[in-house]
């Protein structure tokens, strides 16, 4: 009976995956793909396929792709997608080949999220069984969290819009998830490749090295380690002989110690992949000013924010209003805020590296120079991995309505400002402020919910030990 239910769940999962694939292909064939590639919420100076095509045209004209003010992305991404932007299939939509690449990237990302969810479930099950809380896992058998997260990612309107709007954020999301998956399964070359490429594409994923190192050092997310230590102390002081449980606890305790060997292996592969990427970039930029000019045009563009075209973030408006004298100071403040949150969050959530990666992703999305809805698609997909742990999270309905409201109001306010002329920049900036506040509430409430879940497990363990003593 269980096998038939399991096969039915798997069948329905693949039906929904196939439906999401077909849905994307249908939208791609709409006239001009609903013109989503021109939306500031979808395409930014770093993720726009139009800017990438402009950079490739300059390259084909024997000029530097960074000669104009259009392209500021990765030269490797330009080499990969550039040729596809000039190839046309007769009778088919423009940039069809690029669209198919992004669709494939979305599906592969969803499958990696699902595989990471399965790894998290196995780790959590093993830890909870070791402390005698196996009954907590019963409610998670309805639908695995990995399947939920994969479907949330595939059917999230933000993911669909980013894919159909030809935003290259789909490839960046793929690299980030590849790094997390490699960390969950302790495949150092895979994790290092994903992290290096994600950092190369967008710079902000560099902070994810801490969650990935914790994944290699401690393993995937698990309940607080003090639960196993409490169980060990009780077993040592108790006269009850339960060799199987004691063996499981001791095995778990061995895994609690930070393992430096896989971490060093991971760091070695980071050095290897980074050297390889630098060599490729050096060869590419040799005729266009070298690596220094390349870094100035890419990472320098991200850090200094010279392009103040409207987007779904808040920095464009702020730096349009601030005096130039204070510009460098506030650049340090905004970028420093991202760095200041790294250590405190890592110290408090070191037993949940994947959840820590989710928090880092949201924080970076709030404060990054050129955010897009593709960034939200990523962290909402990762959030699905903790659907059961966050089942008691507060303001869930408010957040859902807030995201829907911002998604509907943002295009309206942009239209009133840019096209109809009946509004001003404050109209559009109001939706950006609301969007940032929603992300802030999401971070605060999700962290609070996960910590409350850990406290609940601690209380259950203590009560169970007290019952055994009695």
Secondary structure in CASP SS format (residue, H / E / C, confidence):
PFRMAT SS
TARGET T0000
AUTHOR 0000-0000-0000
METHOD secondary structure of the structure
MODEL  1
X C 1.00
X H 1.00
X H 1.00
X H 1.00
X H 1.00
X H 1.00
X H 1.00
X H 1.00
X H 1.00
X H 1.00
X H 1.00
X H 1.00
X H 1.00
X H 1.00
X H 1.00
X H 1.00
X H 1.00
X H 1.00
X H 1.00
X H 1.00
X H 1.00
X H 1.00
X H 1.00
X H 1.00
X H 1.00
X H 1.00
X H 1.00
X H 1.00
X C 1.00
X C 1.00
X H 1.00
X H 1.00
X H 1.00
X H 1.00
X H 1.00
X H 1.00
X H 1.00
X H 1.00
X C 1.00
X C 1.00
X C 1.00
X C 1.00
X C 1.00
X C 1.00
X C 1.00
X C 1.00
X C 1.00
X E 1.00
X H 1.00
X H 1.00
X H 1.00
X H 1.00
X H 1.00
X H 1.00
X H 1.00
X H 1.00
X H 1.00
X H 1.00
X H 1.00
X H 1.00
X C 1.00
X C 1.00
X C 1.00
X C 1.00
X C 1.00
X C 1.00
X C 1.00
X C 1.00
X C 1.00
X C 1.00
X C 1.00
X C 1.00
X C 1.00
X C 1.00
X H 1.00
X H 1.00
X H 1.00
X H 1.00
X H 1.00
X H 1.00
X H 1.00
X H 1.00
X H 1.00
X H 1.00
X H 1.00
X H 1.00
X C 1.00
X C 1.00
X C 1.00
X C 1.00
X C 1.00
X C 1.00
X C 1.00
X C 1.00
X C 1.00
X H 1.00
X H 1.00
X H 1.00
X H 1.00
X H 1.00
X H 1.00
X H 1.00
X H 1.00
X H 1.00
X H 1.00
X H 1.00
X H 1.00
X H 1.00
X H 1.00
X H 1.00
X H 1.00
X H 1.00
X H 1.00
X H 1.00
X H 1.00
X H 1.00
X H 1.00
X H 1.00
X H 1.00
X H 1.00
X H 1.00
X H 1.00
X H 1.00
X H 1.00
X H 1.00
X H 1.00
X H 1.00
X H 1.00
X H 1.00
X H 1.00
X C 1.00
X C 1.00
X C 1.00
X H 1.00
X H 1.00
X H 1.00
X H 1.00
X H 1.00
X H 1.00
X H 1.00
X H 1.00
X C 1.00
X C 1.00
X C 1.00
X H 1.00
X H 1.00
X H 1.00
X H 1.00
X H 1.00
X H 1.00
X H 1.00
X H 1.00
X H 1.00
X H 1.00
X H 1.00
X C 1.00
X H 1.00
X H 1.00
X H 1.00
X H 1.00
X H 1.00
X H 1.00
X H 1.00
X H 1.00
X C 1.00
X C 1.00
X E 1.00
X C 1.00
X H 1.00
X H 1.00
X H 1.00
X H 1.00
X H 1.00
X H 1.00
X H 1.00
X H 1.00
X H 1.00
X H 1.00
X H 1.00
X H 1.00
X H 1.00
X H 1.00
X H 1.00
X H 1.00
X C 1.00
X C 1.00
X C 1.00
X H 1.00
X H 1.00
X H 1.00
X H 1.00
X H 1.00
X H 1.00
X H 1.00
X H 1.00
X H 1.00
X H 1.00
X H 1.00
X H 1.00
X H 1.00
X H 1.00
X H 1.00
X C 1.00
X H 1.00
X H 1.00
X H 1.00
X H 1.00
X H 1.00
X H 1.00
X H 1.00
X H 1.00
X H 1.00
X H 1.00
X H 1.00
X H 1.00
X H 1.00
X H 1.00
X H 1.00
X C 1.00
X C 1.00
X C 1.00
X C 1.00
X C 1.00
X C 1.00
X H 1.00
X H 1.00
X H 1.00
X H 1.00
X H 1.00
X H 1.00
X H 1.00
X H 1.00
X H 1.00
X H 1.00
X H 1.00
X H 1.00
X H 1.00
X C 1.00
X C 1.00
X C 1.00
X C 1.00
X C 1.00
X H 1.00
X H 1.00
X H 1.00
X H 1.00
X H 1.00
X H 1.00
X H 1.00
X H 1.00
X H 1.00
X H 1.00
X H 1.00
X H 1.00
X H 1.00
X H 1.00
X C 1.00
X C 1.00
X C 1.00
X H 1.00
X H 1.00
X H 1.00
X H 1.00
X H 1.00
X H 1.00
X H 1.00
X H 1.00
X H 1.00
X H 1.00
X H 1.00
X H 1.00
X H 1.00
X H 1.00
X H 1.00
X H 1.00
X H 1.00
X H 1.00
X H 1.00
X H 1.00
X H 1.00
X H 1.00
X H 1.00
X H 1.00
X H 1.00
X H 1.00
X C 1.00
X C 1.00
X C 1.00
X C 1.00
X H 1.00
X H 1.00
X H 1.00
X H 1.00
X H 1.00
X H 1.00
X H 1.00
X H 1.00
X C 1.00
X H 1.00
X H 1.00
X H 1.00
X H 1.00
X H 1.00
X H 1.00
X C 1.00
X C 1.00
X C 1.00
X C 1.00
X C 1.00
X C 1.00
X C 1.00
X C 1.00
X C 1.00
X C 1.00
X H 1.00
X H 1.00
X H 1.00
X H 1.00
X H 1.00
X H 1.00
X H 1.00
X C 1.00
X C 1.00
X H 1.00
X H 1.00
X H 1.00
X H 1.00
X H 1.00
X H 1.00
X H 1.00
X H 1.00
X H 1.00
X H 1.00
X H 1.00
X H 1.00
X H 1.00
X H 1.00
X H 1.00
X H 1.00
X H 1.00
X H 1.00
X H 1.00
X H 1.00
X H 1.00
X H 1.00
X H 1.00
X H 1.00
X H 1.00
X C 1.00
X C 1.00
X C 1.00
X C 1.00
X H 1.00
X H 1.00
X H 1.00
X H 1.00
X H 1.00
X H 1.00
X H 1.00
X H 1.00
X H 1.00
X H 1.00
X H 1.00
X H 1.00
X H 1.00
X H 1.00
X H 1.00
X C 1.00
X C 1.00
X C 1.00
X C 1.00
X C 1.00
X H 1.00
X H 1.00
X H 1.00
X H 1.00
X H 1.00
X H 1.00
X H 1.00
X H 1.00
X H 1.00
X H 1.00
X H 1.00
X H 1.00
X H 1.00
X H 1.00
X C 1.00
X C 1.00
X C 1.00
X C 1.00
X C 1.00
X C 1.00
X C 1.00
X C 1.00
X C 1.00
X H 1.00
X H 1.00
X H 1.00
X H 1.00
X H 1.00
X H 1.00
X H 1.00
X H 1.00
X H 1.00
X H 1.00
X H 1.00
X H 1.00
X H 1.00
X H 1.00
X H 1.00
X H 1.00
X H 1.00
X H 1.00
X H 1.00
X H 1.00
X H 1.00
X H 1.00
X H 1.00
X H 1.00
X H 1.00
X C 1.00
X C 1.00
X C 1.00
X C 1.00
X H 1.00
X H 1.00
X H 1.00
X H 1.00
X H 1.00
X H 1.00
X H 1.00
X H 1.00
X H 1.00
X H 1.00
X H 1.00
X H 1.00
X H 1.00
X H 1.00
X H 1.00
X H 1.00
X H 1.00
X H 1.00
X H 1.00
X H 1.00
X H 1.00
X H 1.00
X H 1.00
X H 1.00
X H 1.00
X H 1.00
X H 1.00
X H 1.00
X H 1.00
X H 1.00
X H 1.00
X H 1.00
X H 1.00
X H 1.00
X H 1.00
X H 1.00
X H 1.00
X H 1.00
X H 1.00
X H 1.00
X H 1.00
X H 1.00
X H 1.00
X H 1.00
X H 1.00
X C 1.00
END
